[in-house]
Amino acid sequence: MNPWLKIALILGTLAIASVFAVALLMRMRREKASAPLEKARANPDACEDAEDIEPEQDDAEPEEAEEPESLTAEAAEAEPASDPVIEDPMAGRLSRLRSRGLQEQEDVLAPITLSRVAEPVLPQVIDEERFPEVEGTPEEQAEAARTAELKAMIKAEAQPAIAFRREFPPEQTNKITTFFGGEPYAPAEFEWPRSQTTRLPLTFMGQIDCRALPGFAARQHVPSTGILYFFADLSRQSGLEDGSYVLHLEGQQGPLYEHPAPDFAPRCFGAEAPLAFPWIDRTKASEDRFPRIFPKWAMTAAAIETYPDTSPAKWDDDTPGRHEELRRALVEKCWADALDMPPAAAPLVPQDDAGEDSVWLPFPEFPHSWRAIELVSGQLLHDLYARRIAEEKVRVLLEQANSWVERARAEKLQSSPSPEDAEAFRDWLAALAKRDDLLSAHGNRNQALSLVNTALGKVAALSVEQALREGGGQARAIPNEAVERVATRHTGMLGHQMLGLGAIMAGEAPTYAERHVLLIQLHDDAALWWAFGGGAWQYWILPSDLAARRFDRTVLIWTGAAQG
């Protein structure tokens, strides 16, 4: 063999041996330096007489250890900090942060003293809400970290707003000054506004006492005193600028009065009223029966956060679905916490009668008022016509339903029927539920029963709410359990709000959101008889106009068909 090659092999072997020797020496020194610390961790009570632990010095004679003066209470009582176990460095942002901190601690061979036992393992504070510690597989940890990151991104784009919830049971007083529906509660000189296009009175939507609104920085331009009154042309015959009217009355010292709608005021929703009030649609003289005002509901206001309902383009393609799920959960929790919403109970009348063979009365004493009889009979009339059954075939049923409607209107609607009349109405419902011979198609069973129970499910709650608003004997006839079940309609997220991000951003809403402020959003609401096609009416105003109190420049638009 070439002698130079032999020399090269010998030198290479010596170099490798030297590296292993140095590594072994470093490991022995590290184990020797950490042994007293491990002993102290295992038996903290024995630390009172322990010596200061110093790393071994090369080429130095060992010195006699001195007795330490004292140990701090913090070091004596500290629990040993467990080293984190990082299963997978890709398990999430939290795992990466902790693994980085652990590596830095191992790489630095600083002198170790007993006082270091009480120090935290991580070199920095980690936001546990943004990066929560989750036990599980690396995949589960990564999923949890991603979810926390999405929540943080959603919250970063939040905007403050004011939410409204109906007071339930409804208050029987004229002294409330923040409410939706009803009639304006205003000074004596108040004049009902009209559409500049049709010259007809606008529909009153509600009023807000600005003193009752919660305060936060974003509402600095919203009046802090006075009352805001909101009107709209729900017949949709006016343009955007003429379709709404917002009035702000401030500094009124005199008494306030209810102002009824003018006699020539149009019915609510104009030509679309039959769709909004089906229990009136097919009754005789229905044109005079459609309401010109909505039911009055006192409202409670609370500060909330609103979140955008679209995913930013910067997010991954697989993110939008999960983002929307998290956003909805945040919105619902925010509304529930802010408005102190009780948990929902079972509805007054079940909405699915599959498998049942009897009429589902809301409670044994039903009907509690002549208004309840009018509502149920009118709804049955509408539903009978909607089934497109030959009129001559069901003429007897139509005549029976209409006779109950006329009888109810001949009485005082808010009064209670006699026990005999109430029992007669229940008997009629039971008999109608057995008329499958007239209503069933292709021999299907329980079609008549489904008709009756569906009508009860649609309007029974309305009759209870109306009775509670009007009070008197009809309200006392309703059992507490029925009141609790009706409360279900008032526990959810309604979508009525001021400021913030609109719950629905479709149609023209995004265009206005770029430069305008959402003054108020009024959402589809069955308890208020607001049938907005599942969407909402939104009042928009420029920030400069809001600051200058130019509410005459408010623009009203309809938007969306989904909530949240």
C-alpha positions in Angstrom: 0.0 0.0 0.0 1.1 3.5 -0.7 2.8 4.9 2.5 1.1 8.3 2.1 -2.3 6.6 2.0 -1.5 4.7 5.2 -0.6 8.0 6.9 -3.9 9.6 5.7 -5.9 6.7 7.1 -4.1 6.9 10.5 -4.7 10.6 10.8 -8.4 10.3 9.9 -8.8 7.6 12.5 -7.2 9.7 15.1 -9.4 12.7 14.2 -12.6 10.6 14.5 -11.5 9.3 17.9 -10.8 12.8 19.1 -14.3 13.9 18.2 -15.9 11.0 20.1 -13.6 11.6 23.1 -14.6 15.3 23.3 -18.3 14.5 22.9 -18.1 11.9 25.7 -16.2 14.3 28.0 -18.8 17.0 27.4 -21.6 14.6 28.2 -19.9 13.4 31.4 -19.4 17.1 32.5 -23.1 17.9 31.9 -24.4 14.9 33.8 -22.1 15.6 36.7 -23.2 19.3 36.8 -26.9 18.4 36.7 -26.8 15.6 39.3 -27.2 17.8 42.4 -30.0 19.7 40.8 -31.9 16.5 40.0 -31.4 15.4 43.6 -32.8 18.8 44.8 -35.8 18.4 42.6 -36.5 14.9 43.9 -36.2 15.9 47.6 -36.8 19.7 48.0 -36.9 19.4 51.9 -33.2 18.3 51.8 -32.2 21.6 50.2 -31.8 23.5 53.4 -28.2 22.3 54.0 -27.4 22.0 50.3 -24.3 23.6 48.8 -24.4 26.0 45.9 -24.1 24.0 42.7 -21.3 25.2 40.5 -20.0 23.7 37.3 -16.7 21.8 37.5 -13.7 23.9 36.6 -10.8 22.4 34.6 -7.3 22.2 36.3 -8.6 23.7 39.6 -8.3 22.2 43.0 -11.7 21.6 44.7 -12.6 24.2 47.3 -14.4 23.5 50.5 -18.0 24.4 50.1 -19.5 27.1 52.2 -22.8 26.9 53.9 -25.4 29.1 52.1 -26.8 32.0 54.1 -30.5 31.3 53.2 -32.7 30.1 50.5 -35.7 32.1 49.3 -39.1 30.8 50.2 -39.9 30.8 46.5 -37.1 28.4 45.7 -37.8 26.2 48.7 -41.5 25.8 47.9 -41.4 25.7 44.1 -42.8 22.7 42.3 -40.4 21.1 39.9 -41.3 22.2 36.4 -41.9 19.3 34.0 -40.1 19.4 30.7 -42.5 19.6 27.8 -42.6 16.7 25.5 -42.7 17.7 21.8 -44.0 14.8 19.8 -44.0 16.5 16.5 -42.5 19.9 15.7 -45.3 20.5 13.1 -48.0 19.9 15.7 -48.9 23.5 15.8 -47.6 27.0 16.6 -47.7 26.3 20.4 -45.5 23.2 20.0 -43.0 25.1 17.9 -42.8 27.9 20.4 -42.2 25.5 23.3 -39.7 23.3 21.4 -37.8 26.5 20.5 -37.7 27.5 24.2 -36.6 24.0 25.3 -33.8 23.9 22.7 -32.5 27.3 23.9 -32.4 26.1 27.5 -30.4 23.0 26.6 -27.9 24.8 24.4 -26.8 27.4 27.0 -24.5 25.9 29.6 -25.0 28.6 32.1 -24.2 28.1 35.8 -27.1 26.4 37.5 -28.2 27.4 41.0 -31.1 26.2 43.2 -33.0 29.4 42.5 -33.5 28.3 38.9 -35.9 25.6 40.0 -38.7 28.3 40.5 -38.1 29.8 37.0 -40.6 29.1 34.2 -39.5 26.7 31.6 -40.7 28.8 28.6 -38.7 31.9 27.9 -41.9 33.9 26.9 -45.6 34.2 27.7 -47.9 32.3 25.4 -51.5 33.4 24.7 -53.4 30.3 25.8 -56.6 31.5 24.1 -54.8 32.0 20.8 -52.6 28.9 21.2 -54.3 26.6 23.7 -52.5 23.6 25.1 -54.3 20.5 23.7 -53.6 16.9 24.5 -53.8 14.5 21.7 -52.1 13.4 18.5 -50.0 15.9 16.5 -52.8 16.1 14.0 -55.3 17.1 16.8 -52.9 19.6 18.2 -52.4 21.1 14.8 -56.2 21.3 14.2 -56.7 23.0 17.6 -53.9 25.5 16.8 -55.5 26.3 13.4 -58.9 26.8 15.0 -57.5 29.2 17.6 -55.7 31.1 14.8 -58.9 31.4 12.9 -60.8 32.7 15.9 -58.1 35.3 16.5 -58.3 36.4 12.9 -62.1 36.8 13.1 -61.9 38.7 16.3 -59.2 41.0 14.9 -61.8 42.3 12.3 -64.6 42.7 14.9 -66.6 46.0 15.1 -68.6 47.1 18.1 -72.4 47.4 17.8 -75.6 47.6 19.8 -78.0 44.6 19.8 -81.7 44.6 20.7 -83.8 41.9 22.4 -87.6 41.9 23.0 -88.7 42.2 26.6 -90.7 39.1 27.5 -93.3 38.9 28.9 -94.3 42.2 27.1 -94.8 45.2 29.3 -98.3 46.6 29.7 -97.4 50.3 30.0 -97.2 53.3 27.8 -94.2 54.7 29.7 -91.6 52.7 27.7 -89.6 54.9 25.2 -87.6 52.2 23.4 -89.7 49.8 21.4 -90.4 48.5 18.0 -93.9 48.5 16.4 -96.8 50.2 18.0 -97.4 53.9 17.7 -94.9 56.8 18.2 -94.6 58.1 21.7 -93.8 61.7 21.0 -94.6 65.4 22.0 -98.0 66.8 21.2 -96.8 68.7 18.1 -95.5 65.6 16.4 -96.6 65.1 12.8 -96.8 61.7 11.1 -94.3 61.8 8.2 -95.5 61.0 4.6 -93.9 59.7 1.5 -92.9 62.4 -0.9 -93.8 60.1 -3.8 -97.2 58.8 -2.8 -98.1 61.4 -0.1 -99.3 58.6 2.1 -98.2 58.1 5.7 -95.2 56.0 6.2 -95.2 52.9 8.4 -93.9 53.4 11.9 -91.1 50.8 12.7 -90.0 51.9 16.1 -88.2 54.4 18.3 -85.1 54.4 20.5 -84.4 56.5 23.5 -80.7 57.4 23.1 -80.2 57.7 26.8 -80.8 53.9 27.1 -78.0 53.0 24.6 -74.8 51.5 25.9 -71.7 53.7 25.6 -68.5 52.9 23.7 -66.1 54.8 21.6 -67.5 53.8 18.2 -70.9 55.4 18.9 -69.5 58.8 19.6 -71.6 60.4 16.8 -74.8 58.6 17.8 -76.9 61.1 19.9 -76.6 60.5 23.6 -79.9 62.2 24.4 -83.3 62.5 22.7 -85.4 59.9 20.8 -84.8 58.5 17.3 -88.0 57.6 15.4 -87.8 55.3 12.4 -90.4 55.1 9.5 -90.4 53.2 6.2 -92.4 52.8 3.0 -92.9 49.0 3.1 -95.1 49.1 0.0 -91.8 49.7 -1.9 -93.4 52.4 -4.0 -90.8 55.0 -3.1 -87.2 55.3 -4.1 -84.3 54.6 -1.7 -84.0 58.3 -0.6 -87.8 58.7 -0.2 -88.4 55.2 1.3 -87.4 56.1 4.8 -87.7 58.8 7.4 -85.7 59.2 10.5 -86.5 61.9 13.1 -84.4 62.9 16.1 -86.2 64.9 18.8 -84.0 66.3 21.5 -84.5 68.5 24.5 -88.3 67.9 24.8 -89.4 68.9 28.2 -93.1 68.3 27.9 -95.1 65.1 28.2 -95.1 62.5 25.5 -98.3 61.0 23.9 -99.2 58.1 21.7 -99.9 59.2 18.1 -102.3 56.8 16.2 -101.7 56.2 12.5 -103.9 58.5 10.3 -107.1 57.0 9.1 -105.9 57.0 5.5 -102.6 55.3 6.3 -101.9 52.3 4.0 -102.0 48.8 5.4 -98.6 47.3 6.4 -96.7 46.0 3.3 -99.2 47.5 0.9 -100.2 45.0 -1.9 -98.1 42.3 -0.2 -100.2 42.4 3.0 -102.0 39.0 2.2 -98.6 37.3 2.2 -97.6 38.8 5.6 -101.0 38.2 7.3 -102.3 34.9 5.9 -104.9 34.6 8.7 -106.7 37.6 7.3 -106.1 36.9 3.6 -109.3 34.9 2.8 -111.7 36.3 5.3 -114.6 38.5 4.3 -114.0 42.3 4.3 -110.3 41.5 4.7 -109.3 44.8 3.1 -110.4 46.7 6.3 -108.8 44.1 8.6 -105.2 44.3 7.6 -103.2 46.2 10.3 -101.7 49.6 9.7 -99.3 49.3 12.7 -97.3 46.4 14.0 -97.5 44.9 17.5 -95.6 46.9 20.1 -92.6 45.3 21.8 -90.3 46.9 24.4 -86.7 46.4 23.5 -83.5 46.0 25.6 -80.2 47.2 24.2 -76.7 45.9 24.9 -73.2 46.3 23.5 -71.9 43.4 21.3 -69.2 42.6 18.7 -70.0 42.0 15.1 -67.8 40.0 12.7 -67.5 40.0 8.9 -69.6 37.4 7.1 -67.2 36.7 4.3 -63.7 35.1 4.4 -60.8 37.3 3.4 -59.1 36.3 0.2 -55.8 35.9 2.0 -57.1 32.7 3.7 -56.6 29.2 2.4 -59.1 27.7 0.0 -60.1 25.1 2.6 -60.8 27.7 5.3 -64.0 29.5 4.4 -66.4 26.8 5.6 -64.7 26.4 9.0 -64.4 30.2 9.2 -68.1 30.7 8.8 -68.9 28.0 11.4 -66.6 29.7 13.9 -67.9 33.1 13.1 -71.5 32.1 13.7 -70.6 30.5 17.0 -68.8 33.7 18.1 -71.8 35.8 17.0 -74.4 33.6 18.8 -72.3 33.5 22.0 -71.7 37.2 21.9 -75.5 37.9 21.6 -76.4 35.3 24.3 -73.8 36.8 26.8 -74.6 40.4 26.1 -78.4 40.0 26.3 -78.6 37.4 29.0 -80.7 35.1 26.9 -82.2 32.1 28.7 -82.0 28.6 27.0 -84.6 27.8 24.5 -87.5 25.6 25.6 -89.9 23.4 23.5 -92.2 25.4 21.2 -95.8 26.0 22.2 -97.1 23.7 19.5 -94.7 21.1 17.9 -94.0 21.9 14.3 -93.9 18.2 13.1 -97.0 16.1 13.8 -95.7 12.9 12.3 -96.9 9.9 14.1 -99.5 11.8 16.1 -103.3 11.1 15.9 -104.8 13.9 17.9 -105.1 17.7 17.8 -102.2 19.5 19.5 -103.8 22.2 21.6 -101.3 24.6 23.1 -102.8 24.1 26.5 -106.1 22.6 27.8 -107.8 26.0 28.3 -107.2 27.0 24.7 -108.7 29.2 23.1 -108.1 31.8 25.8 -109.6 34.7 23.8 -111.7 35.5 20.7 -108.6 36.8 19.0 -107.1 33.3 19.3 -110.3 31.9 17.6 -110.0 34.5 14.8 -106.3 33.7 14.2 -106.7 30.0 14.0 -109.9 30.0 11.9 -108.4 32.6 9.5 -105.2 30.6 9.1 -107.2 27.5 8.3 -109.1 29.4 5.7 -105.8 30.5 4.1 -104.4 27.0 4.2 -107.5 25.4 2.8 -107.3 27.7 -0.3 -103.6 27.1 -0.6 -104.2 23.3 -1.0 -105.9 24.0 -4.3 -108.7 21.7 -3.6 -111.9 22.2 -5.6 -113.9 24.8 -3.7 -117.1 23.0 -4.0 -115.5 19.9 -2.4 -114.5 21.8 0.8 -117.2 24.5 0.7 -118.6 23.3 4.0 -115.2 23.5 5.7 -114.7 27.1 4.4 -118.1 28.2 5.6 -117.5 26.7 9.0 -114.1 28.5 9.3 -115.4 31.8 8.1 -118.4 31.6 10.6 -115.9 31.3 13.5 -114.0 34.3 12.2 -117.1 36.5 11.9 -118.3 35.3 15.4 -114.9 36.3 16.9 -115.0 39.8 15.3 -118.5 40.3 16.5 -117.2 39.9 20.0 -114.5 41.9 21.7 -111.4 40.2 20.4 -109.4 40.6 23.6 -112.2 39.1 25.7 -112.3 35.5 26.7 -115.0 33.2 25.3 -117.4 31.5 27.6 -116.5 27.9 28.6 -119.3 26.6 26.3 -118.0 28.6 23.3 -114.4 27.5 24.0 -115.4 23.8 24.1 -117.5 24.2 20.9 -114.4 25.5 19.1 -112.2 22.7 20.4 -114.9 20.2 19.2 -114.9 21.8 15.8 -111.1 21.5 15.5 -111.3 17.8 16.5 -114.0 17.1 13.9 -112.1 19.0 11.2 -109.0 16.9 11.9 -111.0 13.7 10.9 -112.1 15.0 7.4 -109.6 13.0 5.4 -112.5 12.2 3.1 -112.4 15.8 1.9 -108.7 16.7 2.2 -106.6 13.6 1.5 -105.1 13.1 -1.9 -104.4 9.5 -3.1 -105.7 8.1 0.1 -103.0 9.6 2.3 -103.8 9.4 6.0 -103.9 12.3 8.5 -104.0 15.1 5.9 -106.8 16.8 7.8 -105.0 16.4 11.1 -101.9 17.9 9.7 -103.9 20.9 8.4 -105.2 21.6 11.9 -102.0 21.1 13.8 -100.0 23.2 11.3 -102.4 26.1 11.6 -102.2 25.9 15.4 -98.4 25.9 15.2 -98.4 29.1 13.0 -100.6 31.3 15.1 -101.1 30.0 18.6 -98.0 31.7 19.9 -99.1 35.0 18.3 -102.4 34.7 20.2 -100.6 34.2 23.5 -98.3 37.1 22.9 -101.2 39.4 22.0 -103.0 38.4 25.1 -100.0 39.1 27.3 -99.6 42.5 25.7 -103.2 43.4 26.2 -103.5 41.9 29.7 -106.8 41.3 31.4 -108.7 38.0 31.8 -107.3 36.5 28.6 -103.8 36.8 30.0 -104.7 35.3 33.3 -106.2 32.3 31.5 -102.8 31.3 30.0 -100.9 28.8 32.2 -97.3 29.5 33.2 -96.0 26.6 31.2 -97.4 28.0 28.0 -95.8 31.4 28.8 -92.5 29.7 29.2 -92.8 27.9 25.9 -93.8 31.0 24.0 -90.6 32.6 25.5 -88.7 30.4 23.1 -89.5 32.8 20.3 -87.7 35.6 22.3 -84.5 33.8 23.3 -82.7 33.6 20.0 -80.5 36.1 18.1 -83.0 38.4 16.4 -80.6 40.4 14.2 -81.9 43.9 15.2 -78.8 46.1 15.8 -77.3 49.6 15.5 -73.8 50.2 14.1 -71.2 47.5 13.4 -71.3 45.0 10.6 -74.7 44.1 9.2 -75.8 40.6 9.9 -76.6 40.3 6.2 -74.3 41.7 3.5 -76.0 41.0 0.2 -77.5 43.1 -2.6 -76.5 46.8 -2.2 -75.4 46.5 1.4 -71.7 46.0 0.7 -71.7 49.1 -1.5 -73.1 51.3 1.3 -70.9 49.7 3.9 -67.8 51.1 2.2 -68.6 54.7 3.1 -71.7 54.7 5.3 -72.6 53.8 8.9 -75.2 51.2 9.6 -77.6 53.4 11.7 -80.0 50.5 12.4 -80.9 47.1 11.0 -84.4 45.7 11.5 -84.6 42.0 10.8 -87.4 39.6 9.8 -89.3 39.0 13.0 -92.5 36.9 13.4 -93.4 38.3 16.8 -93.4 41.8 15.3 -95.3 40.6 12.2 -92.2 41.7 10.2 -92.2 39.5 7.1 -89.1 40.7 5.2 -88.5 37.6 3.2 -85.9 36.3 5.6 -83.9 39.5 5.1 -83.6 42.9 6.8 -84.2 46.6 6.2 -81.1 48.6 6.8 -80.8 52.4 7.4 -77.5 53.8 6.2 -76.0 57.2 6.8 -72.7 59.0 6.0 -70.5 59.6 9.1 -70.5 63.3 8.4 -74.3 63.4 8.2 -74.5 61.4 11.4 -72.2 63.9 13.2 -74.2 66.8 11.8 -77.6 65.2 12.8 -78.7 65.2 9.1 -81.0 62.2 9.6 -83.0 63.4 6.6 -80.2 62.0 4.4 -80.6 58.4 5.6 -81.0 55.8 2.9 -83.1 52.6 3.4 -82.4 49.4 1.6 -83.5 45.8 1.8 -80.8 43.2 1.9 -80.2 39.5 2.1 -82.2 36.4 2.8 -80.2 34.8 5.7 -79.3 35.8 9.2 -76.0 36.0 11.0 
